[in-house]
Amino acid sequence: MKVLLIGSGGREHALAWKIAQSPQLTKLFAAPGNPGIAEHAELVSLNVEDHAAVVAFCREHSIDFVVVGPEAPLVAGLADDLRAAGFATFGPSKGAAQLEGSKGFTKDLCARYDIPTGAYQRFKSAEPAKAYIREQGAPIVIKADGLAAGKGVTVAMTEAEALAAVDDCFDGAFGAAGAEVVVEAFLDGEEASFFCLSDGKTALALATAQDHKRVGDGDTGPNTGGMGAYSPAPVMTNEMVQRTMREIIEPTITGMAKDGNPFSGVFFAGLMITKKGPELIEYNVRFGDPECQVLVMRLKSDLLPILHATATGTLDQVTAEWRDDPALTVVLASKGYPAAYDKNTPIAFIPQESEDAKVFHAGTALKDGQLVATGGRVLNVTAFGGTVSEAQARAYELVDAVKWENGFCRRDIGWQAVARENG
């Protein structure tokens, strides 16, 4: 199979690394890719916003299969245009990608199909939103409706913080994403990420993970795109996985098909495990970043035929096998992230990968032969262990071997699982 992978982040490096191991692969292209992805794929300087150019490339190179990594091209309808041109494509249609593209769309779907989620209201202007917040009190959650690269969510512990978050959205802090705001109830519990493939009819549960959204140790500071993750998440017991499938995923698949937007791709359900059970915080329609990095490390099966079966409606013919050992990833980010940070700072050294450890590139580039950090989240240092504590120790050993003066990370990734292990 000749495969084109769309994207340039840590998630795409993880996907490229895993796809490159497939005996079914003849050639892997990546657009635009990054220096880490270049170890596994031929990089192509395509503008992925130009759908006609992507289709033309696929025709010219007789591409058999396209894997779309990030959410923005999916929300923009790239998968529709590729499928219309006859290319098997992994990723949902523009209509189905609204699950991530609009927080309000997802909340309305939950309301229609009795999917457990926090109570909510949608607002197109600041004053009614503020009146609702004053009525409900804090803690409360404010979300920009559209895509905001993981940053449009404020978990406000005080009323003042909530009101300020509403102003941020309507004052343009998140661009067009903040033109509408969803205000929803604060859910108390432990967060988990659940991944499941769907070809529109069949569902294949993948693995669970736990992400660390806040920038600082002890889950303090502003939300980020994710500062680290580990898999599996102990809070997601077999019973909790079955309930999530039954109460959240299956009604979503049925509801989306009924509403004329059948879902083909990966569901990334952000969950809160409350006293009532699993409740949906949000859906993403692509693999998580940095969760994808720990998922691919644990996946024993060949990823390529699983993704292809999802895209071609034959998901009932494949299975996914997992390593029992936990994997953990630590995000090395540019100092200042998630606020302003310096770009193009030199990365002097990255340790070599081993069988149980790998550094994925998330925001890097080569400038005059020198590896530099170009993004907020730059490297994903990922390792295995017999326990989460072991995986954590290995990952931080690797982190300390990286030579990059402008980098920082949280030092407590996996803390909830480590606390469980230590009783």
C-alpha angles and dihedrals in degrees: 000000000000107000133194115201117199118211145052109224140094091276090056093047088054091048092046092049091052098040090050089062092060118112086210092065120098098169136358123205123184128198117229095340127167137245091276093050088049088072089066106025144034107255118229123197096222123152098232090198087066099076093182090057091051091050091047091052091050091051093046094050097037092238113195099193138016123204114197110205109182130055101234096069090046093051087048091056101250092143091054092052093047093048091047087056090053102259122136104237133189110218138064128279121261089260093052093042088066084087085079100020093063125032089194092054090056094046090051090050090051090051092050096049102034095247109165111251139133119287111263150174130206122224135189096189137038105242099059089044090053092047089053091049092051089049094049099037127206148337090059137144126240118195132184103230098227138052111304102162093257093304104093096086126092120187096201116202092184133042091238091056090050093050091048090051090054090052091049091055097047093040089061103257089141098031117224090349089074097052087101126032132205116207113195143173118273109247116213118212143066120315123230137173119225124192126201133165122222131185091192094273110033126052125208114192112219123185138306129241141176120229128200107220103176120083099229138063115272090030094288132145131031126336118264136184086271132301098209144329144201135204138249103032108219091211088065099078120177089263091051091049091051091048091049091052093046101039102032117014101040095047088048093053091047093044095047091050091047091050091053097256105101109193121233117172137039125331111211103191116194103209138189112207101213132172086273094053131253116357125183116244095175145325126239119192099213137050113291122256114245092009093067089063093061093039095056091046090057098041110104095181126082105268098204099068090044092055091043092051089052091052095045101045096251100109091127088070098061138062134196123226122199138201110241093220115098122244124206132193129198119202116223106205136185113267108263095033129167084032123044118324139176116265130213095029111162122255105206101187141010118186119242119260121253132191092277103030136054137169112219120202114233107162109011138122139177114246114182091337093309120115109233137181111246102166142054093248106041115165134020110208105201132185144165129228140170086249134018088254090057093046089049093051091049094047093051091047087058092044089056090052093057112099108212118128097198095053130105136172143180112267097207106061108153093021096143093053092043090052089052091050091050091050 
